[in-house]
C-alpha cells in the first residue's frame, strides 16, 4: 500500500461535516486540505477550526490536482450532480447517507464512480459498532441458529434543532422524512445481520415538527429467509435512543443505547450482559476511505449496497402512501 497522505476537501459544511472532520483528525494517512460551501462565513469558521484553507468555488476544488477526494455532506437532492462532477475530475468520494433521494439516482452515482474508477464510500457507521460486529460474527458462526425476527428503534428529538425552512423538514429535500434520514442506518444493520429485505409495509405520521414531512415512521419487513423485522424511527421523541433486538432459534441479542447489549441462549432464563469497548466508528470510516484510495480495495459499503438499502426506505414510503405491501424489486426496477 502507498504511504501517500490522502488530501480531502469537505463540501457542504453543515454540522455533520464537522463530525466527519473530527474523525479525519484522528485517522492516519488522511487530512483535511480545504473546504467549500456557499457561505463565506461558514468556510472561514471551518477553515479556522480544522487548520485548512477554503476554496472560492467547488470548481476550484475540482481543478486542484493536490486534492484526492471529496467528503460530500451536501443535501441529498444534489448528491448526484456534485458526485458526478467530482468523479469526472478524478476525485474519490465519501458520501453521507442516504446515497440520494431516489434509487435511480443512487444507482447512477454508483455507475458514474465505477466508470471513472474512483472510490465511493457511503456513510453507514452504525454497522461498525463493536456490539453489532460481535452479533454478526455470532450469526455467521451459526451460534444464533436460524434468525427469525428483529425489532429496532432509532429516535431523536429534532424539535428546534433546525430552522423552519431546513431541507430536512421538506418533502422535496427529504422525501420520506425521518425514515429516509435516519432509518437507513438500521436498515443497513438489519440486512447485514439478517440478510436481504424482500418486501415492506410502512406507516408514516407528522406529529411535532414543522414542514410537510413525517417525523414518526414504522416499517414491517420480510427478509429473504422469511424472518420478520420491525423498524421504528422518530424525530419527535423526548430524547435519543437506539434499540436493536435480534432473535434467533438458538440465541438472541438485545441492545439498547442506555443499557448496552444482552445475550441469551436457548434454555437460559436470564440474559447475560456483554461488555464492549466503545469504538470510534467515524474515525474507522475515514481511515478505511483513505486506505482504499491508496490500496485500490473497495470500501465496505459502496453505491450498489447503499442504493438497495435506500430501496427499502422508498418501498416503505410507497407502502404507506398506497396502503399495500411493496417489494424491493419493484423499487429497484422503477428507480423510485
Legacy VTK file of the C-alpha trace (Angstrom):
# vtk DataFile Version 3.0
C-alpha trace
ASCII
DATASET POLYDATA
POINTS 336 float
0.000 0.000 0.000
1.210 3.510 -0.827
2.264 5.748 2.049
0.772 8.831 0.374
-1.334 11.034 2.642
-4.803 11.456 1.152
-5.812 15.104 0.948
-9.551 15.721 1.115
-11.893 18.666 0.639
-15.026 18.991 2.781
-18.082 20.010 0.778
-21.317 21.158 2.409
-20.168 22.319 5.872
-23.237 21.574 7.942
-22.928 20.137 11.447
-22.180 16.635 10.141
-19.180 17.846 8.156
-17.564 18.737 11.486
-18.261 15.248 12.854
-16.526 13.679 9.856
-13.685 16.183 10.047
-13.129 15.275 13.705
-12.839 11.654 12.575
-10.283 12.576 9.933
-8.157 14.339 12.545
-7.912 11.049 14.470
-7.290 8.850 11.419
-3.862 8.313 9.890
-2.828 8.903 6.293
-5.697 11.291 5.532
-6.004 15.025 6.106
-8.364 17.946 5.505
-6.785 20.264 2.947
-9.613 22.640 2.040
-13.369 23.191 2.167
-16.234 24.842 0.363
-19.813 25.923 0.940
-21.666 28.929 -0.422
-21.462 30.830 2.871
-18.139 32.663 3.234
-18.624 32.834 6.992
-19.064 29.051 7.268
-15.982 28.490 5.108
-13.902 30.712 7.325
-15.152 29.109 10.548
-14.476 25.583 9.249
-11.031 26.511 7.895
-10.043 28.086 11.208
-11.331 25.124 13.213
-9.561 22.478 11.114
-6.477 24.447 10.103
-7.131 24.166 6.380
-7.674 26.561 3.502
-11.042 27.350 1.960
-11.900 27.481 -1.722
-13.795 30.222 -3.520
-15.837 27.687 -5.520
-16.437 23.962 -5.931
-14.828 24.256 -9.361
-11.610 25.442 -7.724
-11.520 22.232 -5.659
-12.245 20.058 -8.694
-9.428 21.717 -10.632
-6.925 21.362 -7.779
-4.592 18.482 -8.595
-3.468 18.233 -4.966
-6.971 17.220 -3.781
-7.531 13.469 -3.870
-11.079 13.159 -2.540
-14.302 14.929 -1.579
-16.156 14.491 1.720
-19.666 15.287 0.494
-22.305 16.256 3.080
-24.489 18.316 0.744
-28.292 17.835 0.713
-29.477 14.544 -0.776
-31.043 16.121 -3.853
-27.690 17.386 -5.146
-25.656 14.253 -4.374
-25.837 13.080 -7.982
-24.594 16.289 -9.579
-21.865 17.034 -7.031
-20.649 13.430 -7.193
-20.717 13.400 -10.998
-18.528 16.496 -11.060
-16.116 15.005 -8.537
-15.824 11.678 -10.355
-15.255 13.370 -13.712
-12.449 15.346 -12.065
-10.901 12.100 -10.799
-11.752 12.737 -7.144
-12.749 9.883 -4.831
-15.979 10.444 -2.901
-17.155 9.849 0.635
-20.898 10.468 0.524
-23.110 10.735 3.559
-26.173 8.520 3.607
-28.713 8.257 2.113
-26.887 7.980 -1.176
-29.656 10.007 -2.880
-33.379 10.672 -2.676
-34.189 8.086 -5.351
-32.847 4.631 -6.119
-32.326 5.588 -9.752
-30.037 8.431 -8.740
-28.240 6.173 -6.275
-27.517 3.560 -8.933
-26.406 6.303 -11.325
-23.963 7.574 -8.700
-22.549 4.062 -8.296
-22.248 3.662 -12.088
-20.550 7.036 -12.540
-17.932 6.269 -9.888
-17.152 2.818 -11.274
-16.818 4.197 -14.800
-14.472 6.939 -13.557
-12.506 4.386 -11.489
-12.871 6.411 -8.293
-13.732 5.011 -4.864
-17.210 5.654 -3.468
-17.772 5.131 0.240
-21.174 5.659 1.876
-21.544 6.787 5.486
-23.097 3.827 7.297
-21.166 3.903 10.540
-23.679 2.082 12.799
-22.736 -1.312 11.332
-19.198 -0.753 12.668
-20.216 -0.575 16.333
-18.421 -3.338 18.239
-21.597 -4.904 19.609
-23.074 -5.281 16.114
-19.797 -6.674 14.788
-19.940 -9.282 17.564
-23.546 -10.230 16.731
-22.587 -10.522 13.075
-19.777 -12.951 13.873
-22.028 -14.986 16.183
-24.659 -15.289 13.470
-22.090 -16.236 10.826
-20.709 -18.909 13.156
-24.165 -20.480 13.409
-24.465 -19.939 17.156
-27.699 -17.955 16.773
-29.293 -20.716 14.718
-31.990 -19.668 12.284
-32.707 -15.940 12.530
-36.453 -15.499 12.949
-37.225 -11.873 13.775
-35.948 -8.480 14.947
-37.175 -5.169 16.274
-35.390 -1.836 16.151
-35.985 1.794 17.031
-33.892 4.831 16.189
-35.290 8.007 17.750
-34.100 11.562 18.383
-35.516 14.914 19.424
-35.196 17.301 16.476
-37.707 19.963 17.577
-35.970 23.334 17.288
-32.745 21.750 16.022
-33.075 23.195 12.500
-34.560 26.401 11.102
-38.165 26.018 9.947
-37.357 26.004 6.213
-34.487 23.492 6.508
-34.376 20.913 3.722
-34.764 18.087 6.235
-38.250 19.376 7.030
-39.461 19.330 3.419
-40.784 16.509 1.254
-38.731 17.852 -1.653
-35.475 17.780 0.266
-36.141 14.639 2.308
-38.949 12.531 0.757
-39.999 10.077 3.443
-38.986 12.372 6.286
-37.396 10.801 9.334
-37.344 7.281 7.887
-35.227 8.424 4.931
-32.924 10.493 7.122
-32.021 8.081 9.941
-33.860 4.853 9.083
-31.168 3.732 6.603
-28.709 3.214 9.472
-30.708 0.368 10.981
-31.941 -0.981 7.660
-28.252 -1.399 6.880
-27.551 -3.158 10.195
-30.576 -5.447 9.831
-29.625 -6.506 6.319
-26.026 -7.077 7.428
-27.211 -9.316 10.277
-30.347 -10.919 8.830
-29.902 -10.881 5.078
-31.737 -9.040 2.292
-35.166 -7.493 2.858
-37.652 -8.501 0.161
-40.871 -6.601 0.926
-42.094 -3.826 3.189
-45.243 -2.465 4.801
-44.966 1.100 6.093
-46.828 3.756 8.076
-45.932 7.452 8.475
-47.149 10.337 10.659
-46.359 14.006 11.191
-46.913 14.887 14.846
-44.486 17.504 16.171
-42.044 19.028 13.682
-42.836 21.845 11.216
-42.890 21.375 7.468
-44.627 18.761 5.347
-42.635 15.691 6.299
-43.278 12.652 8.538
-41.493 12.827 11.879
-42.617 9.358 13.037
-42.439 6.236 10.873
-42.630 2.472 11.109
-41.751 -0.393 8.757
-42.599 -4.094 8.898
-40.206 -6.037 6.665
-39.848 -9.612 5.416
-36.334 -10.895 4.780
-35.237 -13.388 2.145
-35.074 -16.186 4.736
-38.643 -15.474 5.892
-37.671 -13.609 9.068
-39.791 -10.591 10.017
-38.282 -7.344 11.303
-39.802 -4.100 12.558
-38.126 -0.690 12.403
-39.477 2.482 14.022
-37.861 5.884 13.559
-38.746 9.209 15.129
-37.699 12.841 15.272
-40.461 13.688 17.770
-39.425 11.833 20.941
-38.294 13.414 24.208
-34.732 12.182 23.817
-32.351 9.954 21.919
-32.495 6.174 21.950
-31.455 3.236 19.788
-32.805 -0.286 20.111
-31.840 -3.399 18.134
-33.054 -6.828 19.220
-32.161 -9.821 17.033
-33.897 -13.137 17.739
-32.535 -16.499 16.639
-33.732 -20.035 17.286
-30.658 -20.778 19.416
-29.688 -17.335 20.762
-30.786 -13.704 20.806
-29.093 -10.316 21.232
-30.892 -7.447 22.961
-29.372 -3.980 22.559
-30.324 -0.535 23.839
-28.252 2.630 23.827
-28.805 3.198 27.548
-28.429 -0.336 28.875
-25.995 -1.948 26.442
-26.027 -5.422 24.883
-27.500 -8.557 26.456
-27.199 -12.106 25.144
-29.422 -15.093 25.873
-29.103 -18.699 24.695
-31.864 -21.250 24.294
-32.713 -22.695 27.712
-31.366 -19.707 29.685
-33.910 -17.697 31.657
-31.821 -14.589 32.244
-29.937 -12.665 29.539
-26.248 -12.049 30.247
-24.812 -8.577 29.707
-21.979 -8.411 27.195
-19.392 -5.699 27.718
-17.887 -3.994 24.668
-15.238 -1.326 24.425
-16.748 1.651 22.588
-15.136 2.226 19.210
-14.864 5.378 17.130
-16.870 4.352 14.079
-16.465 7.700 12.314
-12.676 7.569 12.531
-12.779 3.950 11.304
-14.780 5.058 8.255
-12.350 7.849 7.447
-9.401 5.504 7.928
-10.948 2.930 5.602
-11.685 5.589 2.976
-8.084 6.733 2.856
-6.759 3.172 2.915
-8.995 2.143 -0.005
-7.837 5.073 -2.106
-4.209 4.071 -1.538
-4.657 0.316 -1.907
-7.344 0.111 -4.574
-9.577 -2.001 -2.313
-13.330 -1.392 -2.210
-14.963 0.301 0.815
-17.199 -1.895 2.961
-20.328 -0.012 1.869
-20.445 1.167 -1.727
-23.044 2.605 -4.048
-24.910 -0.543 -5.026
-25.480 -1.679 -1.428
-26.494 1.835 -0.389
-28.960 2.063 -3.278
-30.600 -1.203 -2.329
-30.809 -0.058 1.289
-32.483 3.121 0.041
-34.963 0.951 -1.897
-36.175 -0.488 1.430
-36.994 3.008 2.681
-38.618 4.021 -0.581
-40.701 0.838 -0.530
-41.890 1.710 2.966
-42.855 5.242 1.939
-44.732 3.928 -1.098
-46.443 1.301 1.035
-47.675 3.965 3.459
-48.943 6.106 0.598
-50.658 3.294 -1.326
-51.612 1.106 1.648
-50.140 -2.138 0.305
-47.056 -4.318 0.611
-44.270 -3.158 -1.709
-41.420 -5.359 -2.895
-37.840 -4.143 -3.033
-37.581 -5.424 -6.593
-40.441 -3.141 -7.641
-38.492 -0.117 -6.384
-35.208 -1.303 -7.900
-36.941 -1.759 -11.260
-38.689 1.624 -11.191
-35.765 3.575 -9.726
-38.126 5.489 -7.428
LINES 1 337
336 0 1 2 3 4 5 6 7 8 9 10 11 12 13 14 15 16 17 18 19 20 21 22 23 24 25 26 27 28 29 30 31 32 33 34 35 36 37 38 39 40 41 42 43 44 45 46 47 48 49 50 51 52 53 54 55 56 57 58 59 60 61 62 63 64 65 66 67 68 69 70 71 72 73 74 75 76 77 78 79 80 81 82 83 84 85 86 87 88 89 90 91 92 93 94 95 96 97 98 99 100 101 102 103 104 105 106 107 108 109 110 111 112 113 114 115 116 117 118 119 120 121 122 123 124 125 126 127 128 129 130 131 132 133 134 135 136 137 138 139 140 141 142 143 144 145 146 147 148 149 150 151 152 153 154 155 156 157 158 159 160 161 162 163 164 165 166 167 168 169 170 171 172 173 174 175 176 177 178 179 180 181 182 183 184 185 186 187 188 189 190 191 192 193 194 195 196 197 198 199 200 201 202 203 204 205 206 207 208 209 210 211 212 213 214 215 216 217 218 219 220 221 222 223 224 225 226 227 228 229 230 231 232 233 234 235 236 237 238 239 240 241 242 243 244 245 246 247 248 249 250 251 252 253 254 255 256 257 258 259 260 261 262 263 264 265 266 267 268 269 270 271 272 273 274 275 276 277 278 279 280 281 282 283 284 285 286 287 288 289 290 291 292 293 294 295 296 297 298 299 300 301 302 303 304 305 306 307 308 309 310 311 312 313 314 315 316 317 318 319 320 321 322 323 324 325 326 327 328 329 330 331 332 333 334 335
